[in-house]
Structure formats: structure tokens, C-alpha cells
Amino acid sequence: EVMSSAALGVYNMTSFASAVSIDDPAALTSYDRQVFGNGSEEDAAKGTKPCSTEVQESAKTVAEQELGEAEHVDGKRYMMGDGFMLMEDQKSGKEARRVAVMHSRKCLDNRVLIGSVEGIFEALLEALKIGSSETRWQVCRALSQVLFRNSDNKARLGAVPSSMESLGRVMEEALAVQDSRCLAEACRALGVLVSGVRPNQEAVATLPHVIATLQRVMQEGDGEAPGQAGKVLNSVSHL
């Protein structure tokens, strides 16, 4: 489906969350082995050791030049490099593991570029309205990434009429058919949309039907959905 593929493309360009550990040679793809090993066919066949200290230091330099400071995600510090990043334990500052990035290393810039495209959010919301379950899932994933740590994009989407109602409708319909995957991503997208943005929090708080749906997800949902719904409710509870 065209809309689903387009949404997946947006997700891939704005996400660096998907990765594989390179501390485990068995997890490496042939491309990863070429990047982190010596590129020989023998290496590709048997795996290779993690990248050298010199390469790791080079990655840190690239990260400092590109980001200015490390990006914090889910309590961990991710340092971007050429095709891979170092995930460090935030408390000890010691390296926990190295991972090979499968998505765009320009995700932060891409969020800015994509968010500034005229009509992008209206188009994504229209896809939520008329698309299949697969399309809705992909759109919600894309929205979460485009909005993540980008207050301008959160404000842009929040200003689109019925944006939050659209996500609420997806949640309601996904809950009705027990589509756990779509339900969790719709809740996640709404959670990112309201996180740290008071006008968006206030807007959701004025939508009793959406609040009621979130409360139902807390009671009836499974998997990740209740936790994601709880984050939204927690964001508006202090208003």
C-alpha cells in the first residue's frame, strides 16, 4: 500500500532506535562486518570482534561535531557515528554495548526537514483516517519519530484541527478489535505529542472522549498500550 510505504519511509528517515548489538558477532549482517571488521569474506562468514578503540574514538568525535552533545533516549546516552553508535550507561559513564544503526544517522536533521514540509501533518492525519490498519500503525510510528524531541513539530501537529481527536479515534477503533500493535503506537504518538508542550496537554484535557478512551486502554489494553496511555494521562493530570 502506497500510504503505508510512505509512512515507513518517514519513520526510517527520522529514527535511529532500531539497531543490533555488535558486541555479539552472531548479530552482525554482512554489511556490519564490513564496517566493523576488516571486510574480508572470512570475517563475514565467522563474525568479527567489536570495532577498535580508534574507531570508537572517531565516532565520539563525529558525535561531538554533529550533535554538540550526546542525545539521551530512554535513560541511555547514544553517541552517533558512521553507521553505528555507542550506548553508554548514563550513571557510570562506562560503555555498555555498541550497536550498528539500521536507520538514518541524520535523523535529527530529517525531523526538522520533514516537519517543515507544508501539509505533511495534514497528509499523515488523512492517512490515519482512510488507511488500513497497517497504514495507521506505520503513520503512528512515523509521527512518534517526527515529533520526538522536536517542540516545533509538536506545535505544528497540535495546531492542525482535530489532530488529537484523530489519534483518539485510532485508539478507540484499535481497542475495539484488539489491534494491540496499532493501539500501542497510537497511544505512543499522542504521548510524544503532549510531552513537554502545555498547549497540547491542555487541548487533550478538553477532549473527554479521548480521555475516556485512554482510561479504557489502561483497563482493557494489553502489551505496551496501557503504559503508553498512562503517560498521556499523567501528562494532563497536573493541569
N, C-alpha and C positions, 0 to 999 in steps of 0.2 A: 504494500500500500504506500502510495507516494507520501502522504502526510506522516505516516509512521517513520519512514526512512528519513524524511526531512528533520523530524524532531530528534531522531537518533543522531543525525549529523550535528545538530546544535549541542546535544549532550556531549558528544565526543570532543567537540572543539572547546568546551568550557569546563571539562572535568579532568582532574588528574588523580581521581580517587582509586581507579582500578589499576592494580599492579600485581606483580608476582615477586616473591622473595628471591633474591639472587644469592642468599646465603645457602640455599638448597639447590645444588646443581641440577637436580631432577626437575625443578620447576622452570628451568630456562628453556626458551624457544631457541631455534637455530639462530635467529637474529640476535637474541640476547647474548648467546655465546660468542657471536662475532664481536659484539660490543664489549663484553666484559672479559673475554678470553683472548687468545692470540688469533682467533678467526680460522684456525685450521679445521679440516673436516674431522680430524681425530678428536679435537675438542668438542665439536658439535655432536659427535657420537656418544662421548662419555661424560659430557658436562665439563665444567671448569670451576676453578676457585673464584671466590668473590674478587671484585676489582681491586687493584693495587692501592696502596696508601696515596701514591702520587695522583692517581685518577680521582680518588675521593677528595683530596685537597683541591684539585682542579674544579670539581663540582661545587665545592663550597665557595670558591672564588666566583664562579659563574652565578651562583645564587645571590651572592652579595651584590654583584653588578646589576642583576636583573630585578631583584625584589627590594634591595636596600636592607631588608631584614627578613628573618625566617617567617614563613607562613604557619600559623597554628591551626590545626584541624583535629577535632576530637581529642584534645588534650595532648597531642603529639606535635612535634616540630618536623615539618617536611622541608627539606632543602632541595631545590630543583637543580638538576644538572642536565647534561647532554644525554637524554634518553633514560635517565634514572634519577632517583633522589635518595637521600639518606634520611631514615626516620630515626629520630633520637628520643630517648626518654627525657621528658621535659624536667623531671625532678632531679635526676642525676647528671643530665647533660651528656651521658655516655651513649654511644651508638647502640641502638637496639637491633636493627637489621637494615639491610639495603634492599631496595625494591626497584624493579625495572618498570618504568612508566609505560603504560599502554595507550595513554591518551595524550592530548596536546600539551607540550610544555609551555605553550603560550596561552594557557587557559585564562590567566588573569587579564591579559590584554584582549583576548577574544570576548570575554564577558562585557568589556567596555564597548567594543566594536559592535557586537551583536545587539546589545541593549540600545544602541544609538540608531539602529536601523528603523526608519519610520514605519510604523504599522506592525512591527514584529510581534508585540504582545497581543494586539488585536487578532492577528493571524493565529497565534498559538491558542488563544481562547476560543476562536471559531473552530479550530480542530478539536478542542475538548468537547464542543457542542455537537458536532456532526460526525466525529470519528468513531472508529471501532474501539473495543476495549484495549487492544494492543496500542492503537494510536494514543488513547488517553494516557496509558501508562507511560509511553515514551515522552509525551508532552509534559507530564508532571515531572518526570526525571529531568527533562531539559530546563524547565522553569526553576527547579531547585538549584541547578548549577549556575544558570544565568544570574540568579538573584543572590547567590551565596557571597557574603561579604562585599556586597555592592549596593550601597544605600541609594545610589541614583536609580538603579534598575528597580529596586523595591518601590521607590516613589513613583516611577513611571507605570509599573503594573498596577500599583494601588490606585492610581488616578484613572485607570480605564474603568468605565462604568460596568458594574456587575462582575468585576474580576473575582471577588471573593465569593460571591454567590455561585459563580461558575464552578469554582473548586468545591464548594459545598455540595453542589448538585452531583458532581462526580463522586464525592464521598458517599452520598446517600444512595446512589444507584449501585455503586460497587458493594456497599454493605448489603443491599437487598439481595444480590446474587452471590454474596460471599466471595467476591473477587479480591482476595487478600492482598495480592500484589499491587493492583491499581489503588486500592484503598490506602495502603501504607504510603504510596508515593504522593497521592493527593493530599494526605494529611501533612506529609513532609514539606511539600511545596507551600502549603498555607503557613506552616510553621516558620519557614525561612522568610516568607513574605512579611510576617508581622514581627519577626525578631529584631529588636532594637529600633523599631520605627513606630513611634507613638501614634501618628495619624492612622497608620494601618491597623494598629491594635484597637484604636477607638472605633474604626469603621467596622471591624469584625464584631466588636461588642454590641453594636446596634443591630445585629442580624440574629434575632432569636432562633430562627430556623437553622442557621449554621451552627450556632452554639448547641442547640438540641441534638443535631446530628453528631457533633464531636462527642457529646456526652454519651450518645448511643454507641459510638465506636469504642469508647472506654469500657462499656459494659459488654458489648456483643462482638467486638472485633477480635482478631487473633493475630499472632505473629508480631510484627513491628507496629501495626496500626494503632493500638491503644497507647503505646508510648509516644508516638508522634502526635496523636490527638491531645494527649496530656500536655505536651509542650505548648500547643496553641492555647489551650485553656489557661495554662499557667501564665502565659504572656499577657492575657487580658484580665486576669483575676485581680490584679493590683490597681486597676483603673478606678 
